[in-house]
Amino acid sequence: MDIAFALIGLLLTWPLFLFIALGVRTQDGGAAIFRQQRIGRDGRMFDCLKFRSMTVGAEQALPSASDPEWQAMRKLTHDPRVTSLGRLLRRSSLDELPQLINVLRGEMSLVGPRPIVIDEAARYGRRLADYCTVRPGLTGLWQVSGRNAVPYPRRVAMDVWFVRNRTIGVYLAILARTVPAVLSRRGVS
């Protein structure tokens, strides 16, 4: 089911995909696609794909790693490294369109817990084992339940709930709530 939906998604969005890629590329000359190692099913590493939303070299220039907001949410509301186009892509979740390719490769599912960044793995403690039992998802329960407004510990709890209670009905319900959640922009910072 994931492959079919991802293929349909790519077929429907390929003109938008190309337009965004050109926009990102021409903004500052850097690569359009950002690749970051994430932890997948069975603890296997994979390159999670996104449209680049930050300035070139942004990973080496995290200005506020000691910021309380960063410590609590693992995001900064007003991150100076995010480009103007990047802000639009993030608010609309279009930066995640390339993850449809991850789904086609079998590295991700459309619905599941978010893929974990290696540097954050220790924060999950014993719950990391739950994450590693399924493929990470492009969307999930916390994304359709408030997105960035959901505190980090609650996100983890929601992801673990999904892993332990996943059924085709839960999968389809989350998938059906994804587009309205993105369009409503609720919880977008």
MOHU-V958581 format. One line per field, one symbol per residue. burial: # if it has 24 or more other C-alpha atoms within 12 Angstrom, else .. A space follows every 50 residues. Layout:
burial: ???
This chain:
burial: .#...#...#......#..##.###.....#####..####.#..##### #####.................###...#.###.###.############ ###..############......#..##.###################.# .#..######.##..#....#..##..#..##.....#.
